Amino acid sequence: MKVSSFVHACEEDAVTQLTNEKIPYFNAPIYLPNKTQIGKVDEIFGPINEYFFSVKMLERIIATSYAAGDKFYIDLAKPLPLALFLLQPKHVLENQVEEMADVGVVEVVVVAVVEVLSVVEVLQEVAEVVVFVVVVVGVAVVLVGAVGDHRTRC
């Protein structure tokens, strides 16, 4: 699947602009049209409506040998929908995970995402408890400080 267009070389890496609506995995192999691997996804950056990513070139592959606009490709199983990276309600993410399962994404990934969602729920509950404890301790410190100040003045 076509994933990006070459923009320019930066040091030994290739900077490419995403031409697909899906986000590639980190370290996903990047190929030329003839299916020759040239490197791996290194960093993803840019504003939410115009993504770029750098390609860490394989040995003996020179980033400056490509011209602006050259197309790079990726394995169909390597990009992920943008929605997985955005904060969304749990039911929306579960629906997207189910859609990914329907199109043949490995079941292990689906199970892992569902488990991560469960962990996130637990962490949110723990965070609420921690905030409550911090507030209670803060009130107690203020009260103890007020009582201590009153005793030292007398």
Phi and psi in radians as a Rosetta constraint file:
Dihedral C 1 N 2 CA 2 C 2 CIRCULARHARMONIC -1.167 0.35
Dihedral N 2 CA 2 C 2 N 3 CIRCULARHARMONIC 2.293 0.35
Dihedral C 2 N 3 CA 3 C 3 CIRCULARHARMONIC -2.084 0.35
Dihedral N 3 CA 3 C 3 N 4 CIRCULARHARMONIC -0.552 0.35
Dihedral C 3 N 4 CA 4 C 4 CIRCULARHARMONIC -2.785 0.35
Dihedral N 4 CA 4 C 4 N 5 CIRCULARHARMONIC 2.950 0.35
Dihedral C 4 N 5 CA 5 C 5 CIRCULARHARMONIC -2.089 0.35
Dihedral N 5 CA 5 C 5 N 6 CIRCULARHARMONIC 2.420 0.35
Dihedral C 5 N 6 CA 6 C 6 CIRCULARHARMONIC -1.121 0.35
Dihedral N 6 CA 6 C 6 N 7 CIRCULARHARMONIC 2.335 0.35
Dihedral C 6 N 7 CA 7 C 7 CIRCULARHARMONIC -1.856 0.35
Dihedral N 7 CA 7 C 7 N 8 CIRCULARHARMONIC -1.001 0.35
Dihedral C 7 N 8 CA 8 C 8 CIRCULARHARMONIC -2.892 0.35
Dihedral N 8 CA 8 C 8 N 9 CIRCULARHARMONIC 2.932 0.35
Dihedral C 8 N 9 CA 9 C 9 CIRCULARHARMONIC -1.595 0.35
Dihedral N 9 CA 9 C 9 N 10 CIRCULARHARMONIC 2.535 0.35
Dihedral C 9 N 10 CA 10 C 10 CIRCULARHARMONIC -2.392 0.35
Dihedral N 10 CA 10 C 10 N 11 CIRCULARHARMONIC 1.943 0.35
Dihedral C 10 N 11 CA 11 C 11 CIRCULARHARMONIC 0.975 0.35
Dihedral N 11 CA 11 C 11 N 12 CIRCULARHARMONIC -2.085 0.35
Dihedral C 11 N 12 CA 12 C 12 CIRCULARHARMONIC -1.786 0.35
Dihedral N 12 CA 12 C 12 N 13 CIRCULARHARMONIC 0.055 0.35
Dihedral C 12 N 13 CA 13 C 13 CIRCULARHARMONIC -1.761 0.35
Dihedral N 13 CA 13 C 13 N 14 CIRCULARHARMONIC 2.838 0.35
Dihedral C 13 N 14 CA 14 C 14 CIRCULARHARMONIC -1.845 0.35
Dihedral N 14 CA 14 C 14 N 15 CIRCULARHARMONIC 2.289 0.35
Dihedral C 14 N 15 CA 15 C 15 CIRCULARHARMONIC -1.689 0.35
Dihedral N 15 CA 15 C 15 N 16 CIRCULARHARMONIC 2.201 0.35
Dihedral C 15 N 16 CA 16 C 16 CIRCULARHARMONIC -2.221 0.35
Dihedral N 16 CA 16 C 16 N 17 CIRCULARHARMONIC 2.660 0.35
Dihedral C 16 N 17 CA 17 C 17 CIRCULARHARMONIC -1.795 0.35
Dihedral N 17 CA 17 C 17 N 18 CIRCULARHARMONIC 2.280 0.35
Dihedral C 17 N 18 CA 18 C 18 CIRCULARHARMONIC -1.131 0.35
Dihedral N 18 CA 18 C 18 N 19 CIRCULARHARMONIC 2.280 0.35
Dihedral C 18 N 19 CA 19 C 19 CIRCULARHARMONIC -1.960 0.35
Dihedral N 19 CA 19 C 19 N 20 CIRCULARHARMONIC 0.168 0.35
Dihedral C 19 N 20 CA 20 C 20 CIRCULARHARMONIC -2.123 0.35
Dihedral N 20 CA 20 C 20 N 21 CIRCULARHARMONIC 2.683 0.35
Dihedral C 20 N 21 CA 21 C 21 CIRCULARHARMONIC -1.407 0.35
Dihedral N 21 CA 21 C 21 N 22 CIRCULARHARMONIC -0.117 0.35
Dihedral C 21 N 22 CA 22 C 22 CIRCULARHARMONIC -1.758 0.35
Dihedral N 22 CA 22 C 22 N 23 CIRCULARHARMONIC 2.666 0.35
Dihedral C 22 N 23 CA 23 C 23 CIRCULARHARMONIC -1.700 0.35
Dihedral N 23 CA 23 C 23 N 24 CIRCULARHARMONIC 2.268 0.35
Dihedral C 23 N 24 CA 24 C 24 CIRCULARHARMONIC -1.316 0.35
Dihedral N 24 CA 24 C 24 N 25 CIRCULARHARMONIC 2.624 0.35
Dihedral C 24 N 25 CA 25 C 25 CIRCULARHARMONIC -1.083 0.35
Dihedral N 25 CA 25 C 25 N 26 CIRCULARHARMONIC 2.634 0.35
Dihedral C 25 N 26 CA 26 C 26 CIRCULARHARMONIC -1.177 0.35
Dihedral N 26 CA 26 C 26 N 27 CIRCULARHARMONIC 2.510 0.35
Dihedral C 26 N 27 CA 27 C 27 CIRCULARHARMONIC 1.161 0.35
Dihedral N 27 CA 27 C 27 N 28 CIRCULARHARMONIC 0.228 0.35
Dihedral C 27 N 28 CA 28 C 28 CIRCULARHARMONIC -1.219 0.35
Dihedral N 28 CA 28 C 28 N 29 CIRCULARHARMONIC 2.385 0.35
Dihedral C 28 N 29 CA 29 C 29 CIRCULARHARMONIC -1.135 0.35
Dihedral N 29 CA 29 C 29 N 30 CIRCULARHARMONIC 2.481 0.35
Dihedral C 29 N 30 CA 30 C 30 CIRCULARHARMONIC -2.017 0.35
Dihedral N 30 CA 30 C 30 N 31 CIRCULARHARMONIC 2.395 0.35
Dihedral C 30 N 31 CA 31 C 31 CIRCULARHARMONIC -2.174 0.35
Dihedral N 31 CA 31 C 31 N 32 CIRCULARHARMONIC 2.787 0.35
Dihedral C 31 N 32 CA 32 C 32 CIRCULARHARMONIC -1.498 0.35
Dihedral N 32 CA 32 C 32 N 33 CIRCULARHARMONIC 2.981 0.35
Dihedral C 32 N 33 CA 33 C 33 CIRCULARHARMONIC -1.002 0.35
Dihedral N 33 CA 33 C 33 N 34 CIRCULARHARMONIC -0.478 0.35
Dihedral C 33 N 34 CA 34 C 34 CIRCULARHARMONIC -1.493 0.35
Dihedral N 34 CA 34 C 34 N 35 CIRCULARHARMONIC 0.206 0.35
Dihedral C 34 N 35 CA 35 C 35 CIRCULARHARMONIC 1.222 0.35
Dihedral N 35 CA 35 C 35 N 36 CIRCULARHARMONIC 0.383 0.35
Dihedral C 35 N 36 CA 36 C 36 CIRCULARHARMONIC -1.505 0.35
Dihedral N 36 CA 36 C 36 N 37 CIRCULARHARMONIC 2.181 0.35
Dihedral C 36 N 37 CA 37 C 37 CIRCULARHARMONIC -1.279 0.35
Dihedral N 37 CA 37 C 37 N 38 CIRCULARHARMONIC 2.335 0.35
Dihedral C 37 N 38 CA 38 C 38 CIRCULARHARMONIC -1.995 0.35
Dihedral N 38 CA 38 C 38 N 39 CIRCULARHARMONIC -0.309 0.35
Dihedral C 38 N 39 CA 39 C 39 CIRCULARHARMONIC 3.057 0.35
Dihedral N 39 CA 39 C 39 N 40 CIRCULARHARMONIC -2.864 0.35
Dihedral C 39 N 40 CA 40 C 40 CIRCULARHARMONIC -2.360 0.35
Dihedral N 40 CA 40 C 40 N 41 CIRCULARHARMONIC 2.657 0.35
Dihedral C 40 N 41 CA 41 C 41 CIRCULARHARMONIC -1.091 0.35
Dihedral N 41 CA 41 C 41 N 42 CIRCULARHARMONIC 2.232 0.35
Dihedral C 41 N 42 CA 42 C 42 CIRCULARHARMONIC -1.875 0.35
Dihedral N 42 CA 42 C 42 N 43 CIRCULARHARMONIC -1.089 0.35
Dihedral C 42 N 43 CA 43 C 43 CIRCULARHARMONIC -2.275 0.35
Dihedral N 43 CA 43 C 43 N 44 CIRCULARHARMONIC 2.540 0.35
Dihedral C 43 N 44 CA 44 C 44 CIRCULARHARMONIC -2.009 0.35
Dihedral N 44 CA 44 C 44 N 45 CIRCULARHARMONIC 2.300 0.35
Dihedral C 44 N 45 CA 45 C 45 CIRCULARHARMONIC -2.683 0.35
Dihedral N 45 CA 45 C 45 N 46 CIRCULARHARMONIC 3.014 0.35
Dihedral C 45 N 46 CA 46 C 46 CIRCULARHARMONIC 1.965 0.35
Dihedral N 46 CA 46 C 46 N 47 CIRCULARHARMONIC 2.982 0.35
Dihedral C 46 N 47 CA 47 C 47 CIRCULARHARMONIC -1.212 0.35
Dihedral N 47 CA 47 C 47 N 48 CIRCULARHARMONIC 2.866 0.35
Dihedral C 47 N 48 CA 48 C 48 CIRCULARHARMONIC -1.107 0.35
Dihedral N 48 CA 48 C 48 N 49 CIRCULARHARMONIC -0.330 0.35
Dihedral C 48 N 49 CA 49 C 49 CIRCULARHARMONIC -1.858 0.35
Dihedral N 49 CA 49 C 49 N 50 CIRCULARHARMONIC 0.076 0.35
Dihedral C 49 N 50 CA 50 C 50 CIRCULARHARMONIC -2.709 0.35
Dihedral N 50 CA 50 C 50 N 51 CIRCULARHARMONIC 1.574 0.35
Dihedral C 50 N 51 CA 51 C 51 CIRCULARHARMONIC -1.549 0.35
Dihedral N 51 CA 51 C 51 N 52 CIRCULARHARMONIC 2.593 0.35
Dihedral C 51 N 52 CA 52 C 52 CIRCULARHARMONIC -2.271 0.35
Dihedral N 52 CA 52 C 52 N 53 CIRCULARHARMONIC 2.770 0.35
Dihedral C 52 N 53 CA 53 C 53 CIRCULARHARMONIC -2.600 0.35
Dihedral N 53 CA 53 C 53 N 54 CIRCULARHARMONIC 2.664 0.35
Dihedral C 53 N 54 CA 54 C 54 CIRCULARHARMONIC -1.705 0.35
Dihedral N 54 CA 54 C 54 N 55 CIRCULARHARMONIC 2.601 0.35
Dihedral C 54 N 55 CA 55 C 55 CIRCULARHARMONIC -1.990 0.35
Dihedral N 55 CA 55 C 55 N 56 CIRCULARHARMONIC 2.077 0.35
Dihedral C 55 N 56 CA 56 C 56 CIRCULARHARMONIC -1.364 0.35
Dihedral N 56 CA 56 C 56 N 57 CIRCULARHARMONIC 1.955 0.35
Dihedral C 56 N 57 CA 57 C 57 CIRCULARHARMONIC -1.263 0.35
Dihedral N 57 CA 57 C 57 N 58 CIRCULARHARMONIC 2.566 0.35
Dihedral C 57 N 58 CA 58 C 58 CIRCULARHARMONIC -1.223 0.35
Dihedral N 58 CA 58 C 58 N 59 CIRCULARHARMONIC 2.884 0.35
Dihedral C 58 N 59 CA 59 C 59 CIRCULARHARMONIC -0.987 0.35
Dihedral N 59 CA 59 C 59 N 60 CIRCULARHARMONIC 2.505 0.35
Dihedral C 59 N 60 CA 60 C 60 CIRCULARHARMONIC 1.163 0.35
Dihedral N 60 CA 60 C 60 N 61 CIRCULARHARMONIC 0.172 0.35
Dihedral C 60 N 61 CA 61 C 61 CIRCULARHARMONIC -1.854 0.35
Dihedral N 61 CA 61 C 61 N 62 CIRCULARHARMONIC 2.209 0.35
Dihedral C 61 N 62 CA 62 C 62 CIRCULARHARMONIC -1.910 0.35
Dihedral N 62 CA 62 C 62 N 63 CIRCULARHARMONIC 2.129 0.35
Dihedral C 62 N 63 CA 63 C 63 CIRCULARHARMONIC -1.091 0.35
Dihedral N 63 CA 63 C 63 N 64 CIRCULARHARMONIC -0.570 0.35
Dihedral C 63 N 64 CA 64 C 64 CIRCULARHARMONIC -1.265 0.35
Dihedral N 64 CA 64 C 64 N 65 CIRCULARHARMONIC -0.101 0.35
Dihedral C 64 N 65 CA 65 C 65 CIRCULARHARMONIC -1.417 0.35
Dihedral N 65 CA 65 C 65 N 66 CIRCULARHARMONIC -0.071 0.35
Dihedral C 65 N 66 CA 66 C 66 CIRCULARHARMONIC -1.774 0.35
Dihedral N 66 CA 66 C 66 N 67 CIRCULARHARMONIC 2.650 0.35
Dihedral C 66 N 67 CA 67 C 67 CIRCULARHARMONIC -1.798 0.35
Dihedral N 67 CA 67 C 67 N 68 CIRCULARHARMONIC 2.663 0.35
Dihedral C 67 N 68 CA 68 C 68 CIRCULARHARMONIC -0.956 0.35
Dihedral N 68 CA 68 C 68 N 69 CIRCULARHARMONIC 2.308 0.35
Dihedral C 68 N 69 CA 69 C 69 CIRCULARHARMONIC 1.689 0.35
Dihedral N 69 CA 69 C 69 N 70 CIRCULARHARMONIC -0.210 0.35
Dihedral C 69 N 70 CA 70 C 70 CIRCULARHARMONIC -1.011 0.35
Dihedral N 70 CA 70 C 70 N 71 CIRCULARHARMONIC 2.417 0.35
Dihedral C 70 N 71 CA 71 C 71 CIRCULARHARMONIC -1.597 0.35
Dihedral N 71 CA 71 C 71 N 72 CIRCULARHARMONIC 2.427 0.35
Dihedral C 71 N 72 CA 72 C 72 CIRCULARHARMONIC -2.075 0.35
Dihedral N 72 CA 72 C 72 N 73 CIRCULARHARMONIC 2.687 0.35
Dihedral C 72 N 73 CA 73 C 73 CIRCULARHARMONIC -2.219 0.35
Dihedral N 73 CA 73 C 73 N 74 CIRCULARHARMONIC 2.849 0.35
Dihedral C 73 N 74 CA 74 C 74 CIRCULARHARMONIC -2.492 0.35
Dihedral N 74 CA 74 C 74 N 75 CIRCULARHARMONIC 2.722 0.35
Dihedral C 74 N 75 CA 75 C 75 CIRCULARHARMONIC -1.092 0.35
Dihedral N 75 CA 75 C 75 N 76 CIRCULARHARMONIC 2.459 0.35
Dihedral C 75 N 76 CA 76 C 76 CIRCULARHARMONIC -1.017 0.35
Dihedral N 76 CA 76 C 76 N 77 CIRCULARHARMONIC -0.497 0.35
Dihedral C 76 N 77 CA 77 C 77 CIRCULARHARMONIC -1.479 0.35
Dihedral N 77 CA 77 C 77 N 78 CIRCULARHARMONIC -0.078 0.35
Dihedral C 77 N 78 CA 78 C 78 CIRCULARHARMONIC -1.599 0.35
Dihedral N 78 CA 78 C 78 N 79 CIRCULARHARMONIC -0.413 0.35
Dihedral C 78 N 79 CA 79 C 79 CIRCULARHARMONIC -1.519 0.35
Dihedral N 79 CA 79 C 79 N 80 CIRCULARHARMONIC 2.650 0.35
Dihedral C 79 N 80 CA 80 C 80 CIRCULARHARMONIC -2.084 0.35
Dihedral N 80 CA 80 C 80 N 81 CIRCULARHARMONIC 2.642 0.35
Dihedral C 80 N 81 CA 81 C 81 CIRCULARHARMONIC -1.132 0.35
Dihedral N 81 CA 81 C 81 N 82 CIRCULARHARMONIC 2.504 0.35
Dihedral C 81 N 82 CA 82 C 82 CIRCULARHARMONIC -0.974 0.35
Dihedral N 82 CA 82 C 82 N 83 CIRCULARHARMONIC -0.616 0.35
Dihedral C 82 N 83 CA 83 C 83 CIRCULARHARMONIC -1.000 0.35
Dihedral N 83 CA 83 C 83 N 84 CIRCULARHARMONIC -0.476 0.35
Dihedral C 83 N 84 CA 84 C 84 CIRCULARHARMONIC -1.184 0.35
Dihedral N 84 CA 84 C 84 N 85 CIRCULARHARMONIC -0.328 0.35
Dihedral C 84 N 85 CA 85 C 85 CIRCULARHARMONIC -1.715 0.35
Dihedral N 85 CA 85 C 85 N 86 CIRCULARHARMONIC -0.095 0.35
Dihedral C 85 N 86 CA 86 C 86 CIRCULARHARMONIC -1.808 0.35
Dihedral N 86 CA 86 C 86 N 87 CIRCULARHARMONIC 2.605 0.35
Dihedral C 86 N 87 CA 87 C 87 CIRCULARHARMONIC -1.240 0.35
Dihedral N 87 CA 87 C 87 N 88 CIRCULARHARMONIC 2.107 0.35
Dihedral C 87 N 88 CA 88 C 88 CIRCULARHARMONIC -2.502 0.35
Dihedral N 88 CA 88 C 88 N 89 CIRCULARHARMONIC 2.787 0.35
Dihedral C 88 N 89 CA 89 C 89 CIRCULARHARMONIC -1.046 0.35
Dihedral N 89 CA 89 C 89 N 90 CIRCULARHARMONIC 2.657 0.35
Dihedral C 89 N 90 CA 90 C 90 CIRCULARHARMONIC -0.995 0.35
Dihedral N 90 CA 90 C 90 N 91 CIRCULARHARMONIC -0.748 0.35
Dihedral C 90 N 91 CA 91 C 91 CIRCULARHARMONIC -1.125 0.35
Dihedral N 91 CA 91 C 91 N 92 CIRCULARHARMONIC -0.557 0.35
Dihedral C 91 N 92 CA 92 C 92 CIRCULARHARMONIC -1.174 0.35
Dihedral N 92 CA 92 C 92 N 93 CIRCULARHARMONIC -0.771 0.35
Dihedral C 92 N 93 CA 93 C 93 CIRCULARHARMONIC -1.117 0.35
Dihedral N 93 CA 93 C 93 N 94 CIRCULARHARMONIC -0.706 0.35
Dihedral C 93 N 94 CA 94 C 94 CIRCULARHARMONIC -1.086 0.35
Dihedral N 94 CA 94 C 94 N 95 CIRCULARHARMONIC -0.702 0.35
Dihedral C 94 N 95 CA 95 C 95 CIRCULARHARMONIC -1.096 0.35
Dihedral N 95 CA 95 C 95 N 96 CIRCULARHARMONIC -0.727 0.35
Dihedral C 95 N 96 CA 96 C 96 CIRCULARHARMONIC -1.164 0.35
Dihedral N 96 CA 96 C 96 N 97 CIRCULARHARMONIC -0.660 0.35
Dihedral C 96 N 97 CA 97 C 97 CIRCULARHARMONIC -1.103 0.35
Dihedral N 97 CA 97 C 97 N 98 CIRCULARHARMONIC -0.735 0.35
Dihedral C 97 N 98 CA 98 C 98 CIRCULARHARMONIC -1.109 0.35
Dihedral N 98 CA 98 C 98 N 99 CIRCULARHARMONIC -0.685 0.35
Dihedral C 98 N 99 CA 99 C 99 CIRCULARHARMONIC -1.103 0.35
Dihedral N 99 CA 99 C 99 N 100 CIRCULARHARMONIC -0.696 0.35
Dihedral C 99 N 100 CA 100 C 100 CIRCULARHARMONIC -1.089 0.35
Dihedral N 100 CA 100 C 100 N 101 CIRCULARHARMONIC -0.675 0.35
Dihedral C 100 N 101 CA 101 C 101 CIRCULARHARMONIC -1.137 0.35
Dihedral N 101 CA 101 C 101 N 102 CIRCULARHARMONIC -0.628 0.35
Dihedral C 101 N 102 CA 102 C 102 CIRCULARHARMONIC -1.156 0.35
Dihedral N 102 CA 102 C 102 N 103 CIRCULARHARMONIC -0.550 0.35
Dihedral C 102 N 103 CA 103 C 103 CIRCULARHARMONIC -1.599 0.35
Dihedral N 103 CA 103 C 103 N 104 CIRCULARHARMONIC 0.134 0.35
Dihedral C 103 N 104 CA 104 C 104 CIRCULARHARMONIC 1.773 0.35
Dihedral N 104 CA 104 C 104 N 105 CIRCULARHARMONIC 0.211 0.35
Dihedral C 104 N 105 CA 105 C 105 CIRCULARHARMONIC -1.209 0.35
Dihedral N 105 CA 105 C 105 N 106 CIRCULARHARMONIC 2.500 0.35
Dihedral C 105 N 106 CA 106 C 106 CIRCULARHARMONIC -0.952 0.35
Dihedral N 106 CA 106 C 106 N 107 CIRCULARHARMONIC 2.370 0.35
Dihedral C 106 N 107 CA 107 C 107 CIRCULARHARMONIC -1.049 0.35
Dihedral N 107 CA 107 C 107 N 108 CIRCULARHARMONIC -0.547 0.35
Dihedral C 107 N 108 CA 108 C 108 CIRCULARHARMONIC -1.054 0.35
Dihedral N 108 CA 108 C 108 N 109 CIRCULARHARMONIC -0.679 0.35
Dihedral C 108 N 109 CA 109 C 109 CIRCULARHARMONIC -1.119 0.35
Dihedral N 109 CA 109 C 109 N 110 CIRCULARHARMONIC -0.733 0.35
Dihedral C 109 N 110 CA 110 C 110 CIRCULARHARMONIC -1.071 0.35
Dihedral N 110 CA 110 C 110 N 111 CIRCULARHARMONIC -0.825 0.35
Dihedral C 110 N 111 CA 111 C 111 CIRCULARHARMONIC -1.082 0.35
Dihedral N 111 CA 111 C 111 N 112 CIRCULARHARMONIC -0.733 0.35
Dihedral C 111 N 112 CA 112 C 112 CIRCULARHARMONIC -1.102 0.35
Dihedral N 112 CA 112 C 112 N 113 CIRCULARHARMONIC -0.735 0.35
Dihedral C 112 N 113 CA 113 C 113 CIRCULARHARMONIC -1.125 0.35
Dihedral N 113 CA 113 C 113 N 114 CIRCULARHARMONIC -0.742 0.35
Dihedral C 113 N 114 CA 114 C 114 CIRCULARHARMONIC -1.098 0.35
Dihedral N 114 CA 114 C 114 N 115 CIRCULARHARMONIC -0.709 0.35
Dihedral C 114 N 115 CA 115 C 115 CIRCULARHARMONIC -1.139 0.35
Dihedral N 115 CA 115 C 115 N 116 CIRCULARHARMONIC -0.683 0.35
Dihedral C 115 N 116 CA 116 C 116 CIRCULARHARMONIC -1.091 0.35
Dihedral N 116 CA 116 C 116 N 117 CIRCULARHARMONIC -0.708 0.35
Dihedral C 116 N 117 CA 117 C 117 CIRCULARHARMONIC -1.056 0.35
Dihedral N 117 CA 117 C 117 N 118 CIRCULARHARMONIC -0.705 0.35
Dihedral C 117 N 118 CA 118 C 118 CIRCULARHARMONIC -1.122 0.35
Dihedral N 118 CA 118 C 118 N 119 CIRCULARHARMONIC -0.737 0.35
Dihedral C 118 N 119 CA 119 C 119 CIRCULARHARMONIC -1.105 0.35
Dihedral N 119 CA 119 C 119 N 120 CIRCULARHARMONIC -0.701 0.35
Dihedral C 119 N 120 CA 120 C 120 CIRCULARHARMONIC -1.075 0.35
Dihedral N 120 CA 120 C 120 N 121 CIRCULARHARMONIC -0.719 0.35
Dihedral C 120 N 121 CA 121 C 121 CIRCULARHARMONIC -1.054 0.35
Dihedral N 121 CA 121 C 121 N 122 CIRCULARHARMONIC -0.784 0.35
Dihedral C 121 N 122 CA 122 C 122 CIRCULARHARMONIC -1.098 0.35
Dihedral N 122 CA 122 C 122 N 123 CIRCULARHARMONIC -0.762 0.35
Dihedral C 122 N 123 CA 123 C 123 CIRCULARHARMONIC -1.103 0.35
Dihedral N 123 CA 123 C 123 N 124 CIRCULARHARMONIC -0.636 0.35
Dihedral C 123 N 124 CA 124 C 124 CIRCULARHARMONIC -1.123 0.35
Dihedral N 124 CA 124 C 124 N 125 CIRCULARHARMONIC -0.714 0.35
Dihedral C 124 N 125 CA 125 C 125 CIRCULARHARMONIC -1.142 0.35
Dihedral N 125 CA 125 C 125 N 126 CIRCULARHARMONIC -0.729 0.35
Dihedral C 125 N 126 CA 126 C 126 CIRCULARHARMONIC -1.100 0.35
Dihedral N 126 CA 126 C 126 N 127 CIRCULARHARMONIC -0.718 0.35
Dihedral C 126 N 127 CA 127 C 127 CIRCULARHARMONIC -1.072 0.35
Dihedral N 127 CA 127 C 127 N 128 CIRCULARHARMONIC -0.687 0.35
Dihedral C 127 N 128 CA 128 C 128 CIRCULARHARMONIC -1.103 0.35
Dihedral N 128 CA 128 C 128 N 129 CIRCULARHARMONIC -0.715 0.35
Dihedral C 128 N 129 CA 129 C 129 CIRCULARHARMONIC -1.152 0.35
Dihedral N 129 CA 129 C 129 N 130 CIRCULARHARMONIC -0.744 0.35
Dihedral C 129 N 130 CA 130 C 130 CIRCULARHARMONIC -1.089 0.35
Dihedral N 130 CA 130 C 130 N 131 CIRCULARHARMONIC -0.753 0.35
Dihedral C 130 N 131 CA 131 C 131 CIRCULARHARMONIC -1.065 0.35
Dihedral N 131 CA 131 C 131 N 132 CIRCULARHARMONIC -0.755 0.35
Dihedral C 131 N 132 CA 132 C 132 CIRCULARHARMONIC -1.061 0.35
Dihedral N 132 CA 132 C 132 N 133 CIRCULARHARMONIC -0.801 0.35
Dihedral C 132 N 133 CA 133 C 133 CIRCULARHARMONIC -1.106 0.35
Dihedral N 133 CA 133 C 133 N 134 CIRCULARHARMONIC -0.731 0.35
Dihedral C 133 N 134 CA 134 C 134 CIRCULARHARMONIC -1.087 0.35
Dihedral N 134 CA 134 C 134 N 135 CIRCULARHARMONIC -0.726 0.35
Dihedral C 134 N 135 CA 135 C 135 CIRCULARHARMONIC -1.122 0.35
Dihedral N 135 CA 135 C 135 N 136 CIRCULARHARMONIC -0.798 0.35
Dihedral C 135 N 136 CA 136 C 136 CIRCULARHARMONIC -1.077 0.35
Dihedral N 136 CA 136 C 136 N 137 CIRCULARHARMONIC -0.790 0.35
Dihedral C 136 N 137 CA 137 C 137 CIRCULARHARMONIC -1.126 0.35
Dihedral N 137 CA 137 C 137 N 138 CIRCULARHARMONIC -0.705 0.35
Dihedral C 137 N 138 CA 138 C 138 CIRCULARHARMONIC -1.069 0.35
Dihedral N 138 CA 138 C 138 N 139 CIRCULARHARMONIC -0.761 0.35
Dihedral C 138 N 139 CA 139 C 139 CIRCULARHARMONIC -1.104 0.35
Dihedral N 139 CA 139 C 139 N 140 CIRCULARHARMONIC -0.748 0.35
Dihedral C 139 N 140 CA 140 C 140 CIRCULARHARMONIC -1.089 0.35
Dihedral N 140 CA 140 C 140 N 141 CIRCULARHARMONIC -0.732 0.35
Dihedral C 140 N 141 CA 141 C 141 CIRCULARHARMONIC -1.116 0.35
Dihedral N 141 CA 141 C 141 N 142 CIRCULARHARMONIC -0.733 0.35
Dihedral C 141 N 142 CA 142 C 142 CIRCULARHARMONIC -1.100 0.35
Dihedral N 142 CA 142 C 142 N 143 CIRCULARHARMONIC -0.781 0.35
Dihedral C 142 N 143 CA 143 C 143 CIRCULARHARMONIC -1.116 0.35
Dihedral N 143 CA 143 C 143 N 144 CIRCULARHARMONIC -0.787 0.35
Dihedral C 143 N 144 CA 144 C 144 CIRCULARHARMONIC -1.102 0.35
Dihedral N 144 CA 144 C 144 N 145 CIRCULARHARMONIC -0.709 0.35
Dihedral C 144 N 145 CA 145 C 145 CIRCULARHARMONIC -1.095 0.35
Dihedral N 145 CA 145 C 145 N 146 CIRCULARHARMONIC -0.712 0.35
Dihedral C 145 N 146 CA 146 C 146 CIRCULARHARMONIC -1.157 0.35
Dihedral N 146 CA 146 C 146 N 147 CIRCULARHARMONIC -0.726 0.35
Dihedral C 146 N 147 CA 147 C 147 CIRCULARHARMONIC -1.173 0.35
Dihedral N 147 CA 147 C 147 N 148 CIRCULARHARMONIC -0.740 0.35
Dihedral C 147 N 148 CA 148 C 148 CIRCULARHARMONIC -1.096 0.35
Dihedral N 148 CA 148 C 148 N 149 CIRCULARHARMONIC -0.728 0.35
Dihedral C 148 N 149 CA 149 C 149 CIRCULARHARMONIC -1.126 0.35
Dihedral N 149 CA 149 C 149 N 150 CIRCULARHARMONIC -0.681 0.35
Dihedral C 149 N 150 CA 150 C 150 CIRCULARHARMONIC -1.140 0.35
Dihedral N 150 CA 150 C 150 N 151 CIRCULARHARMONIC -0.723 0.35
Dihedral C 150 N 151 CA 151 C 151 CIRCULARHARMONIC -1.208 0.35
Dihedral N 151 CA 151 C 151 N 152 CIRCULARHARMONIC -0.622 0.35
Dihedral C 151 N 152 CA 152 C 152 CIRCULARHARMONIC -1.302 0.35
Dihedral N 152 CA 152 C 152 N 153 CIRCULARHARMONIC -0.402 0.35
Dihedral C 152 N 153 CA 153 C 153 CIRCULARHARMONIC -1.357 0.35
Dihedral N 153 CA 153 C 153 N 154 CIRCULARHARMONIC -0.474 0.35
